[in-house]
Amino acid sequence: MPPRNAKPKDRNKPRKPKPCPFHTQGIEYIDYKDLSTLKPFLNERAKIKARRTTGACASCQKQLAAAVKNAREMALIPYTTR
């Protein structure tokens, strides 16, 4: 009988990557003025979520970070929320 805390054998099996949400919606350019697009990628403390959480590809994550930073500079998004 295996121990209770035994893990399944396929735990090291490679996972299928999440599709990029920007490519699935057909967004080619992430605009800093489009707050409805940017808000889901920020957590409750107004920090940018990680790629592994959002499923964005590397190039889209870079565009997203630049857009969020630009929107913060223009005072469209707060830097932090308390």
QUIVENRA-V553678 format. One record per backbone hydrogen bond with DSSP energy under -0.5 kcal/mol. NH is the residue of the N-H (numbers start at 1). CO is the residue of the C=O. E is the energy in kcal/mol with one decimal. If there is no record, write none. Layout:
# QUIVENRA-V553678
nh = {NH,NH}
co = {CO,CO}
e = {E,E}
This chain:
# QUIVENRA-V553678
nh = {6,11,12,13,24,25,26,27,28,31,34,35,37,38,39,41,42,43,46,49,53,54,55,61,62,63,64,65,66,67,68,69,70,71,72,73,74,75,76,77,81}
co = {3,8,9,10,20,21,22,22,26,29,31,33,34,34,35,38,39,47,43,41,50,50,51,57,58,59,60,61,62,63,64,65,66,67,68,69,70,72,71,71,45}
e = {-1.5,-1.0,-0.5,-1.3,-2.1,-1.2,-0.6,-2.6,-0.6,-0.8,-1.0,-1.5,-0.9,-1.3,-2.6,-1.6,-1.8,-2.5,-2.1,-2.6,-0.6,-2.3,-3.1,-2.5,-1.9,-2.0,-2.6,-2.5,-2.2,-2.5,-2.6,-2.4,-2.2,-2.5,-2.3,-2.0,-1.8,-1.4,-3.0,-1.0,-0.5}
